[in-house]
Amino acid sequence: MRDASSVLMAEAAALALAAAVIKALQLDHTTMLSDNQQLVHFLNGQDQEHPPDWRVKPFTQLIKISLQGKKDQVYTKPNGRSARETNS
């Protein structure tokens, strides 16, 4: 990816890559973690047509298409702690 102009854009691109890998490997019931609460709320929300920044729309559409019909969810890490810290 070239010209990631924001943290939101870089995070959306990373999640789009993860979603594409999930689709290619035909995995179900996967969990993706992100520390970008704004993006997570958008991806898990009802309104998939109006992303927080229009520049991330290609990535959010790729995520939506890749995970369509799967039981996947995107979560945010609470309080900025790592997933390992939240599970112990």
Contacts in CASP RR format, 6 or more apart in sequence:
PFRMAT RR
TARGET T0000
AUTHOR 0000-0000-0000
METHOD contacts of the structure
MODEL  1
MRDASSVLMAEAAALALAAAVIKALQLDHTTMLSDNQQLVHFLNGQDQEH
PPDWRVKPFTQLIKISLQGKKDQVYTKPNGRSARETNS
1 10 0 8 1.000
1 13 0 8 1.000
4 10 0 8 1.000
4 13 0 8 1.000
5 55 0 8 1.000
6 53 0 8 1.000
6 55 0 8 1.000
7 36 0 8 1.000
8 36 0 8 1.000
8 38 0 8 1.000
8 39 0 8 1.000
8 52 0 8 1.000
8 53 0 8 1.000
8 56 0 8 1.000
9 53 0 8 1.000
9 55 0 8 1.000
9 56 0 8 1.000
9 59 0 8 1.000
11 34 0 8 1.000
11 35 0 8 1.000
11 36 0 8 1.000
11 39 0 8 1.000
12 39 0 8 1.000
12 51 0 8 1.000
12 56 0 8 1.000
12 59 0 8 1.000
12 60 0 8 1.000
12 63 0 8 1.000
13 59 0 8 1.000
15 32 0 8 1.000
15 34 0 8 1.000
15 39 0 8 1.000
15 43 0 8 1.000
15 59 0 8 1.000
15 63 0 8 1.000
15 74 0 8 1.000
16 59 0 8 1.000
16 60 0 8 1.000
16 62 0 8 1.000
16 63 0 8 1.000
16 66 0 8 1.000
18 32 0 8 1.000
19 32 0 8 1.000
19 62 0 8 1.000
19 63 0 8 1.000
19 66 0 8 1.000
19 67 0 8 1.000
19 72 0 8 1.000
20 62 0 8 1.000
20 66 0 8 1.000
22 30 0 8 1.000
22 66 0 8 1.000
22 67 0 8 1.000
22 70 0 8 1.000
22 72 0 8 1.000
23 66 0 8 1.000
23 67 0 8 1.000
27 70 0 8 1.000
28 70 0 8 1.000
28 71 0 8 1.000
28 72 0 8 1.000
29 70 0 8 1.000
29 71 0 8 1.000
29 72 0 8 1.000
30 70 0 8 1.000
30 72 0 8 1.000
31 72 0 8 1.000
31 73 0 8 1.000
31 74 0 8 1.000
31 75 0 8 1.000
32 72 0 8 1.000
32 73 0 8 1.000
32 74 0 8 1.000
32 75 0 8 1.000
33 74 0 8 1.000
33 75 0 8 1.000
33 76 0 8 1.000
33 77 0 8 1.000
33 83 0 8 1.000
34 40 0 8 1.000
34 74 0 8 1.000
34 75 0 8 1.000
34 76 0 8 1.000
34 77 0 8 1.000
35 76 0 8 1.000
35 77 0 8 1.000
35 80 0 8 1.000
36 76 0 8 1.000
37 76 0 8 1.000
38 52 0 8 1.000
39 52 0 8 1.000
39 56 0 8 1.000
39 74 0 8 1.000
40 74 0 8 1.000
40 75 0 8 1.000
40 76 0 8 1.000
41 76 0 8 1.000
42 48 0 8 1.000
42 51 0 8 1.000
42 52 0 8 1.000
42 60 0 8 1.000
43 60 0 8 1.000
43 63 0 8 1.000
43 64 0 8 1.000
43 74 0 8 1.000
44 73 0 8 1.000
44 74 0 8 1.000
48 60 0 8 1.000
48 64 0 8 1.000
51 57 0 8 1.000
51 60 0 8 1.000
63 74 0 8 1.000
77 83 0 8 1.000
77 86 0 8 1.000
78 86 0 8 1.000
END
